[in-house]
Amino acid sequence: MTLTQPSKHRARVPAEHRVLGLDIRSLPPALFVIAVFVVLTIVVPRIDSSLDWDDSTEAGEQLALTDTIEFTPTAGWNVESGFRVDPGESVQKSGDVILAGDGVTFQISSDSFDGTPSQLLDQTAKVTSRTSDPSFQVEGDRTNLTTVTGEPGVLAPYSSIRGDGLAATFVIDGTGLQITAYGPPAQMTAAAENIRDMITSIRTTDGNNR
């Protein structure tokens, strides 16, 4: 059986399909790929950055941290992450919260913990400095504070190369709550009362009747 030898030369592109030596039939797919790349890397990010985030809280709203723990955000602050309590729903969505307002970012995260609030603050500082921010350091005297329902916690200032702020921790029924608030010094001072009100509004519910 005679085997056909493969051609050593590629088929020449017909003259009517060539411009400056390029096969014009390949241009539409290439231009489409370039257009998609430009849209995804330039156009979409610019549109996203130009849009103002507007999901502000209203007076009396609650945000659910867990199935049984919630708090009252300051009215007018924007919800960047978190779930509102819906009195009409028997099953509530819950999770970590990030709020922004008055030039300050306010965050609450939760996880299981069986120690004291002070031990949780130590752990928070240790984990943060070893993972996301090596410069994170809790400084100054710790202040005891209590929520409106009597849950005890601790509060302390912290410093970081990313900015200074406040860190607070609570342990409620085996759930540890880690709270941070940070922003420029002037804005932190102006928002101090709102920050404290949000922290002390943390409370437990029965999980059904809110």
C-alpha positions as CSV (number, residue, x, y, z in Angstrom):
1,M,0.0,0.0,0.0
2,T,1.3,3.4,-1.0
3,L,1.2,6.1,1.7
4,T,0.5,9.6,0.6
5,Q,3.3,11.9,1.9
6,P,2.0,15.0,3.7
7,S,2.6,18.2,1.9
8,K,5.6,20.2,3.1
9,H,4.0,23.4,2.2
10,R,0.7,24.9,3.6
11,A,-2.0,25.6,1.0
12,R,-1.6,29.2,-0.2
13,V,-4.4,31.5,0.7
14,P,-6.2,32.7,-2.4
15,A,-5.4,36.3,-3.4
16,E,-9.0,37.5,-2.9
17,H,-8.8,36.4,0.8
18,R,-5.4,38.1,1.5
19,V,-4.7,41.7,2.7
20,L,-1.1,42.5,3.5
21,G,-0.4,38.8,3.6
22,L,-3.1,38.1,6.2
23,D,-6.0,35.8,5.7
24,I,-9.0,38.1,6.1
25,R,-11.3,35.2,6.9
26,S,-9.6,34.9,10.3
27,L,-10.2,38.5,11.2
28,P,-13.9,38.4,12.4
29,P,-13.2,35.7,15.1
30,A,-10.1,37.6,16.2
31,L,-11.9,40.9,16.4
32,F,-14.7,39.3,18.4
33,V,-12.2,37.9,21.0
34,I,-10.5,41.3,21.2
35,A,-13.9,43.1,21.7
36,V,-14.9,40.7,24.5
37,F,-11.5,41.2,26.2
38,V,-11.9,45.0,26.1
39,V,-15.5,44.9,27.4
40,L,-14.6,42.6,30.4
41,T,-11.3,44.3,31.4
42,I,-12.0,48.0,30.7
43,V,-15.7,48.8,30.0
44,V,-17.4,46.7,32.8
45,P,-14.9,47.8,35.6
46,R,-15.4,51.5,34.6
47,I,-19.2,51.2,34.6
48,D,-19.0,49.4,38.0
49,S,-16.8,52.0,39.6
50,S,-19.0,54.8,38.3
51,L,-22.1,53.5,40.0
52,D,-22.9,54.5,43.5
53,W,-23.7,51.8,46.0
54,D,-27.1,52.5,47.5
55,D,-28.6,49.9,49.7
56,S,-29.2,52.1,52.8
57,T,-30.9,50.9,55.9
58,E,-34.1,52.3,57.3
59,A,-35.0,53.0,60.9
60,G,-36.0,49.9,62.8
61,E,-34.5,47.4,60.4
62,Q,-32.6,44.4,61.8
63,L,-29.8,42.4,60.2
64,A,-29.4,38.7,61.0
65,L,-26.0,37.5,62.1
66,T,-27.1,33.9,62.9
67,D,-30.4,32.1,63.2
68,T,-30.8,33.5,66.7
69,I,-28.6,36.7,66.8
70,E,-29.4,40.0,65.2
71,F,-28.6,43.7,65.7
72,T,-30.0,47.1,64.6
73,P,-27.9,49.0,62.1
74,T,-27.7,52.8,62.0
75,A,-30.3,54.2,59.7
76,G,-28.9,55.5,56.4
77,W,-25.8,53.3,56.4
78,N,-25.3,51.2,53.3
79,V,-25.4,47.4,53.5
80,E,-22.5,46.0,51.5
81,S,-23.0,42.5,52.8
82,G,-25.6,41.0,55.1
83,F,-29.2,39.9,55.3
84,R,-32.2,41.9,56.6
85,V,-34.6,40.3,59.0
86,D,-38.0,39.7,57.3
87,P,-40.8,39.5,59.9
88,G,-42.9,37.7,57.3
89,E,-40.5,34.8,56.8
90,S,-40.3,31.8,59.1
91,V,-36.8,31.0,57.9
92,Q,-34.3,33.9,57.8
93,K,-31.1,34.2,55.9
94,S,-28.2,35.2,58.0
95,G,-24.4,35.8,57.8
96,D,-21.6,38.2,58.2
97,V,-22.3,41.9,57.8
98,I,-20.4,44.8,56.3
99,L,-21.9,48.3,56.6
100,A,-20.5,51.6,55.3
101,G,-21.5,55.1,56.5
102,D,-20.1,58.4,57.5
103,G,-16.7,57.4,56.1
104,V,-16.5,54.3,58.4
105,T,-16.7,50.6,57.6
106,F,-18.4,48.4,60.2
107,Q,-18.1,44.6,60.1
108,I,-19.4,41.7,62.1
109,S,-18.5,38.1,61.6
110,S,-19.5,35.1,63.6
111,D,-18.2,31.6,64.3
112,S,-18.5,28.9,67.0
113,F,-16.4,29.7,70.1
114,D,-16.4,28.4,73.6
115,G,-14.0,30.8,75.4
116,T,-14.4,34.3,76.8
117,P,-14.8,37.6,74.8
118,S,-11.3,38.6,75.9
119,Q,-9.9,35.3,74.6
120,L,-11.7,35.7,71.4
121,L,-10.2,39.2,71.0
122,D,-6.7,37.7,71.5
123,Q,-7.5,35.0,68.9
124,T,-8.8,37.6,66.4
125,A,-5.6,39.6,66.7
126,K,-3.4,36.5,66.4
127,V,-5.3,35.1,63.3
128,T,-5.5,38.5,61.6
129,S,-1.8,39.3,62.0
130,R,-0.8,35.8,60.7
131,T,-3.1,35.9,57.7
132,S,-4.7,38.9,56.1
133,D,-2.8,41.8,57.9
134,P,0.6,41.2,59.6
135,S,0.6,44.7,61.0
136,F,-2.7,44.2,62.9
137,Q,-2.3,44.8,66.6
138,V,-4.8,45.3,69.4
139,E,-3.5,48.2,71.6
140,G,-4.5,50.1,74.7
141,D,-6.8,49.2,77.5
142,R,-9.7,46.9,76.9
143,T,-13.1,48.2,77.9
144,N,-16.0,46.0,79.1
145,L,-19.3,46.8,77.5
146,T,-22.7,45.2,77.7
147,T,-25.5,44.9,75.1
148,V,-29.0,46.1,75.8
149,T,-30.0,42.6,76.7
150,G,-27.0,42.1,79.1
151,E,-24.6,40.2,76.9
152,P,-21.0,41.0,78.1
153,G,-18.2,41.9,75.6
154,V,-14.9,43.7,75.3
155,L,-13.8,46.6,73.2
156,A,-10.3,47.8,72.3
157,P,-8.5,50.0,69.8
158,Y,-6.3,48.4,67.2
159,S,-3.7,49.7,64.8
160,S,-2.8,48.5,61.3
161,I,-0.9,49.7,58.3
162,R,-4.3,49.7,56.5
163,G,-5.8,52.0,59.1
164,D,-6.7,52.2,62.8
165,G,-10.0,51.3,64.3
166,L,-11.9,49.5,67.1
167,A,-12.3,45.8,67.7
168,A,-15.0,44.2,69.9
169,T,-15.9,40.7,70.7
170,F,-18.8,38.8,72.3
171,V,-19.5,35.2,73.0
172,I,-23.2,34.4,73.0
173,D,-24.5,30.8,73.5
174,G,-21.4,29.3,71.9
175,T,-21.2,31.8,69.1
176,G,-18.3,34.2,68.9
177,L,-18.9,37.6,67.3
178,Q,-15.9,39.6,66.0
179,I,-16.6,43.3,65.3
180,T,-14.4,45.9,63.7
181,A,-15.0,49.5,62.8
182,Y,-12.4,51.6,61.0
183,G,-12.0,54.8,59.0
184,P,-10.2,58.2,59.2
185,P,-9.8,59.5,62.7
186,A,-12.2,62.4,62.2
187,Q,-14.9,60.2,60.8
188,M,-14.4,57.6,63.5
189,T,-14.8,60.3,66.2
190,A,-18.0,61.6,64.5
191,A,-19.4,58.1,64.2
192,A,-18.5,56.9,67.7
193,E,-22.0,57.0,69.1
194,N,-23.5,55.2,66.1
195,I,-20.8,52.5,66.3
196,R,-21.5,51.9,70.0
197,D,-25.2,51.9,69.5
198,M,-24.9,49.2,66.8
199,I,-22.6,47.1,68.9
200,T,-24.8,47.3,72.0
201,S,-27.9,46.5,70.0
202,I,-26.8,42.9,69.4
203,R,-29.3,40.5,70.9
204,T,-30.6,37.0,70.8
205,T,-34.0,35.9,69.5
206,D,-35.9,32.7,69.7
207,G,-35.2,32.1,66.0
208,N,-38.9,32.3,65.0
209,N,-40.6,35.3,66.5
210,R,-38.6,38.4,65.8
